[in-house]
Every structure is written in C-alpha cells, then in structure tokens.
C-alpha cells in the first residue's frame, strides 16, 4: 500500500484519474460484443446509420449552438472533417459490422488492438516520423501473433487457405481508424473536440443514408433496437467524453496505454456472455500480438541514427 501511494505521488495518477478512461475502454469493448450480437439481428447498414443518427441528434442538442457560432471556421474545415468522418465513422464502423458476421468477437478485439501499431506505421509514411526499434520489433511480434491466431495455430495454412473474410475486413477497419488518428494528428484542426465530433457525425449520416438505401432500407428489428441504442449513446457519446476526460487528467501517452486493455476486456466479455471458447492458439496468438503492440509503444529508440558530425 505504501509503495502504491509513492507511485501515485510520483506519477500523479489516482484511482479517480484512471476510472474515466478505463470506463471508456470497457464501453468500447462491450461495443465490440454489440457488433457481434448485431450480426443476424439487424442489418449492418441499419445499425451503421441509426447509430450515428442518434449520436448526431444528441450531440446537436448539446453542441449545435457552439458549432453554429463557429460556422465560418467549420465551413473552411468541412472538407477535412468530411474525410475524417469517412475514415472513422463510415469505413471503420461499416467494415466492423460486416466483419462480425464471419468472425468471432475475440478475433475482432485482438485485431483492434493493432490500431496503435498501424498508426505508428502510417505516421512514418504520412508524418515522416522516425522509425523506432520498438516499432520494428513490435510489428514483427504482432504479425507473428496475428498469423498464429488467424491460422488456428498453423501459420503455413494462411498460404493456402488465406485469411477469413471477417478477419480481413476487421483488419481493414482497424487500418481505417488508424488512418483517422494519424490524419487527425497531421491536420491539427483548430476546432474543439466536441465541435469536431459533432460535425463529423453530421457528415457521416448522409453517406450512411445512401448506403442504407442501397441495401434496401432494412428496418430496425425489435431485437436490434437495444444494440442501436447502446452503439449510439454509450459507445458514441459517453465513451468519447470519458476518454477526453482521461486524456485531460492523465495525458495522452498514459491514457493511450490503457487501450491495450481493450482486447483483454473484449475476450473476457465474449467468454462470459457469448460463450466463446478460448483455444490455445487464441491465447498464444493474442498474447504475442498484444506484446508486440506494447513493445512498439514502449521502445522509442530510433532504428537509424544520423551522424550529426557529417
């Protein structure tokens, strides 16, 4: 207990500081389960649309006036906000809902854990950030772990059978959200977080409405309604609020480290509520994948050092 108090004083962290971001991660983990539950209960196009219609309406009620006051700035930034919306709200969510029909919630959670690593790779490409030793080692570890997981313990089988559709779609979804994070960092929009989130949501709704009509305007089923409500309120409004609060209290680096718990929470919930059985390849592949992400975040030594004397 004494050591814990010393650590808290040194780091500035308390249980109260950790509570908000941990709750956000838990809500997002449950949302992965919701995505899996939605498969076969409600059409992906329906939950994709009505989730953001609900979130956009709530955000508009609270932040609509703020967005209107900043309308000149919003109009200037609208093309960039639209691109962010397509990456984070349209591509990511639509691909995730499609993936849920052909893969497990466990696999979805583990593939999602690759987002920080994918963001590092994209940062090197788009932001010209320095390649670190951790990124290389972590990337190799994560690829090995993911190959072991997705091949059910037989990586050689990937060469003949390939990756399952759902796992491939989830990987594309994670890549889209990693791109969202990197582009957001690159542009550094001079707009408040809530204003930005509100406008992005409004940009997503018309596109998702076209997608919804293209898929025959499927109805919201009675069984699917609670899933839409959860995805639209806790996952889309409450969790971002808690996450922003956590970043304010802990700082971005410490808060982001807590995202490594997302696959852990997802797997635990999938086992408890979906009855998903964990096999040895799930445990080994998932652990190696997550270890790779942690290594990539922890080791910041540049891979190549430039000789300043020349």
N, C-alpha and C positions, 0 to 999 in steps of 0.2 A: 504493500500500500504506500509506504514511504517512497519507494522507487517510482511508483506511478505518479505521485504528487510532484516529485522532482522533474519527471519527464514532462508533465503538463506545464510546469512553470517554465521549463526550457523551451518547449515548443509553442507555448501559447494556446494549446488545444485543451478543451474540456469536453466532457460528455455532451454538454449542450451544443458545443460547436459542431460535433460530429453528427448529432441527431438529424439535422435538416438534410445534409447530403446523403446520409445513409437511407433515410426515408425515401428520398428521390430515387436512389438506385433500386430500392425494394419495389417501388411503384413501377419502375421501368421493367424490372424482372417479371413482375406479375403481368405486365402488358405483353411480354413475350408469350406467356401462357395464354393470355386472352387471344392473341393472334392464332395460336394453335387451336384453341377452342372454337374460334370463328370458322375454321375450315369445315365445310359441310353444313354449317348452321346458317351462315349469312354470306352472300356473295362478296368476294374481295372488293369489287367495285362499289358496293353499297356501303360497307363499313369504312372504306377509304374516304368516300365523300362525306357521309353523315358525321363521321368523327370530327372532321375539320369544319363542317358547317356549325356544329355545336360549339366547338372551341372558338371558332371565329366570332360567333354571336356573343359568347361570354366575354371574350377579350374586347370586342367592340363596345359593349356596355360599359366596361371599366376604363378602357384606354382610347375609345373613339374620339373624345374631345381633344385628348393630347395629340393624337395623330392629325386631327383637323388643324390644330394650331401650328403644327409643323408641316403643313401640306406642301409648302413651297420646297422644302428640303426633301420630303418624301417623293415628290414628283421628279426631282432631279436624280434621286437614288433608285427610282422604280425599276429600271432595267436590271440592276444588280440584285435588288430584293426579289425580283421575279426568278432570276437564276438560282438564288439560294432556296427559294420556295420549291422549285422543281427538283433540286437535289435532296433536300431534307424532308420535304413533306409529300411530294408526289412519288419520285422514284423509290426512295427508301421504303416508305410505307406500302406502296403498291406491290413492290417486289417481295417484301416480308410477308404480306398476306398471301401472295401466291405461293411462296416457298412453304408456308405452313401446311399446305395440303399434301406435300410429298416428303416431308422430313419431320424429325422429332423436335420437341421444344428444347431438349438437351442439346442437340446439334445446333439449333438456332442460337442458343445462349453462348455456346463456345465460339461459333463463328463471329458473333457480335463482338466478342472480346478482342478480336483482331483489329477493331477500329483504330485504337491508338497507334498500332504498328503501321497500318495502312496510311494513316495520317502522316506519320514520320516519312514514309517513302514519298508520298505526294509533296510533302514540304521540301524535300531535297529537289524534286523535279520542278515545282512551281515557285517556291520561295528561295531556291538556291541555298538552302541551309546546309551546314556541314554534315557530311555523313559521319556517324559515330560508330565506334566499335560495338556498342550495345545494340544499335540498330541492325548491324550485320549479324552478330551472334544471335540476337533475339529473333530476327527474321528467319534464320536457318532453323532454330529450335521450333518456332511456331509452325513453319511449313512442314517440318518432320512430324510434329504432333498432330497437325491437321490431317496430313496424309494417312497417318496411322488410324486416326479416328474415323475418317470418312471411308476408309477401305476395310473397316471392321478388323483391323489388326493385320491386314495383308496389303501393304503399300503397292506391291507389284501388280495387284489386281486392278489398280487405277489405270494402268497402261492398256488394259484390255476392256474393262467394263466402264471406265470413266467415272466421273463424279455424278451422283444422283442429282436430278433436276432441282429438287428443293434446296439441296446444299449449295449448288451453283448459284441459284437465284439469291440465296441468303448472303453469299459472298459478294455478289454484285450489289446487293442492298447495302452491305457494310461499306463497300468501296464508295458508293454514292454519298453516304453520310460522312465518311472520312474526307471526301472532296468538299462537302459542305463546310466542315470545320476548318479546312485549310484555306478555302476561298474567303470565308468569313474573316480569318486572321489576316489574309493578304489585303483585303479591301479596307478593313478597319472603319466601317461606316460610322459617320458622326451622328448616330441616331441612338436613342435609348433602347435598351434591350427589349422592353415590353412593347414599345412602338414598332420596333423591327419585327418582333414575333407576330404582332397583330397584322401588319401589312403583308408579311409573308403568308400568313394563313388566308387572308383575303385573296391573294394572288393564286393560291393553290385551288381554292374552291371552284372557280370557273373551269379550270383544266380538268379537275376531277369530275365535274358535272358532265363534260363531254365524254370522258372515259366511262362514266356511269351510263349515259345514253347509248354509247357504242356497244355496251354489254347488255342492252335490252332493258334498262331501268329496273333491275331486280328490286323487289320490296324488302323492307326491314322485317324480318321474322320476329315472332314473339320471343323466341329463344335468343335471337341475336341482339335484341334491344339492350339488355344489361351490358353486353360487350361493347356496344357503341357508346353507351353512357360512360363506361369506365375509360375507354380509349379517348373519349372526347373531353372528360373533365379531369380525373386524377392524372392520367398519363400526359395530357397535352397542356394543362393549365397549372395544376397543383405541383407536379414534379418539377417543371421548369422554375417555378417560384422558389421551391425548396433548394434547388440546385444553385440558383443565383445567390440565395442567402448563404449557402455553404461556401461558395467562392468568395463572397464578401468577408466571411469570418475566418476562413482557413487559407485563402489564397488559391489561385488556380492549380498550382502544382500538387498541393496536398489533397485538394478536392478531387482532382483528376485521378489520383492514385486509388481513390475509393471505387472508381469504376471497375477496377479489377475484381471486385466482389460480385459484379453483375452475373457472370456465368455461374458462380457458386450459388447465389440465391436462386437463379433460374433452374439449375439442376435439382436443387433441394425441393423446390416447389413442384417441379414436374414429377418427381418421385412421390411426393406426398399426395398430390391432388389429381394427377393424370395417370398414376400407376405405371409410369415409365420405368422399366428395369434397366439398371446400370450394369454394363458388362465390363470386363477387364479393359477392352480397347477404349471404352468411353472414359474410364478413369485415367488410364495411362496417356491416351492421346490428348484428353482435355487438360491434364496436369502439365504436360510438356508444352502445349500451346500457350497456356496461361503463363508458364515460366518464361517462355520466350518474350511475351509482352512485358513482363516485369523487368527482365534483363534489358530490353530495349529502352525502357524508361529510366532505369537506374544507372546504367553505364553511359556517361556523357563524354568519354574520351574520344577526340576526333580520330577517325581512321587514318587520315592522311594529314601530316603536319607540314606546313610550308616553312621552308628555311628562310627566315627573315634576313639573313645575312647576304643572300644573293639577290 
